[in-house]
Amino acid sequence: MWEVKRNNPSGFDAFVYAERDVYRPGEKINFSVILRDAQWKNPGDIPLKMKFLMPNGKELKSFRKSLNEEGSVEGSLDIATAAITGSYTLEVYTTTDILLASKNFSVEEFVPDRIRVNAKLDKAFLRPGETSIPFSQCNELFWPSGSTVNTKRRSRLNKNHFHL
């Protein structure tokens, strides 16, 4: 969601954006801030204060940067590999502590889907032309059991030639 035309006594509008909204611990958040006056003009060389807040509301980092000739500022924040997961917030202020804009970033652990599949037939051996009833059990690892979840599966049995 983009927020523009914030009502504040500074007369400025700020827009904060980043490469994406979700990051992993150990990655770097690269962000940009564009500042405009009430007529959408570049306000010139103005210093801004920025604060990164952790999910618990505590300040992780604060710093000052001045706008460049295009009326924008770029910055980055390295996320620690042991960072708390959750919603982090970048707040952008004037030097007189007027909040201009904020942007939320999620820091999340990503665990790839992992499943264990046990499959067997109701017969130990099959001969050409015979049929069998397959049985399979799939377990999602790292997540709660989905024993009440209806699923569909498709199986295909291919003929394989064995040579001794």
N, C-alpha and C positions, 0 to 999 in steps of 0.2 A: 504494500500500500504506500502510495506517495502522499506526503502531506505538504500542501502549499498554502500560502496566505494565512499563516499563523498570526493571530492578533497578539501583538506585543508592543510595548512602548518604544522599542528600538527603531521601528520602521523598516526592518529587514525581514526578508524571507530566506530561509535556508533549506536546501535539499541535500540529504545525505544518501549516498548509495555505495554499494560494494559489489564485488564480483559475484557473490551469492549470499544466501542467508543462513546456510548451515555449514558448520566447520567441525573438524575433528580435533581433539587435543593434539598438540604438537604442530598444528598448522599456523599459518599467518593470515590475519584478516587485513586485507588492503581496502581502504575506503577513500572516498572523496566527498568533499562538501562544496556546494556552489552557493554563493551568497549574492542576493540582489536587493536593491532598494525598492521602494514602493512603485517606482516607474520601471522596474525590471532592468535597471542599469547596474553596471559594475560599480560597487561602492568604493573601489580603490584599495589601498594598502591598509587593511584593518586587521588588527590582531583578534584572534578568537581563542577561547578556552574550551578544551575538550576533556570529558571525563568518561572513562570506561567503568561501568558498574557491573559487579558480579551478580549471579542469580540471587544471592542473599542480600543484595542492596549495598554491599560495601564497595568502596571505591578501589578498583584494581590499579588504575593508572590515570594520571591527569597531566596535561601538557598544554602549551600555548603554541600557536602557529599563526603566521600572518598570511593573508590572502595573496596569491600571485597576481600577475598582470591580467589574467582572465577572470579574476574574482573567485578563485577556487583554492582549495587546500587539499592536499593528499597526505595520507598517513598510513601507518600500519601498526598492528599489534601482534606480537608473537604470543600464541596461546601455549601455555606450559603443557608438557605431556601429562602431568598429573592434575590438570585443571578440573575444577568442579564443572560438571555438566549442567546444562540448563540454559536459560535465556540471559544473555549479556546485553547491556544497553550502552550505546555511545550517545552522550549528550553533548550538544554544541551550545556554548554560551558566548555572550559578549563579555568584554572585560569587566563590565559592571554587573555581571551575573544574571543577565536576562536570558532565559532559555529560548533558543532559536529553533532547535529541532532535535529530534532523537531518532535513533534507529536501533532495532533489536536484532541480535544475532543469536542463533542457537549453536551451542557447542554440545555435540552428542557423540557417544561411542557408537560405532557401527559394527555390528557383528553379522557377518554374512549368514544367510540361511543355511542351516545344516540339518540334514535329516539322516536317520538310519532306517534302512529298508530291509526287512526280512521277508523273503519270498520263497514259497515252496508249492509243490503240486501234491494232489492227493494220492499219487502213485509214485513209486520209486523209479520206475522205468516206463517209457512210452515206446510203442512200436508204431510204424507208419499206419495212419488211418485211425488210431485210437484217440479218444478225447480224455481230457482231464479237467479237474476243477482247480483253478489256481487260488492260492491264499497269499495275501500280502498284508504286512503290518508296517506302517510308516510312523516313525516317532520324530517329532520336531524337537531338536536339541536346543537348549537354552531358553525355551519358552514353556509356559504352562501347557498341560495336556489339552488336546482338543478332542476329547473323547465324545463330546456331544456335537461335534461339527460334521456335517455331511460333506463328503468329498466324492470326486469321481476319479477313476483311474482308467488308463488304457494300457494294455499289455500286448506285446507282440513276441511270439516265439519263432525264432529262426532256426532252420535246419543247419546243422554244422556237421561236416564230415570228419571223422576221426581216422587217423592212419596209425597203424602200429609198426 
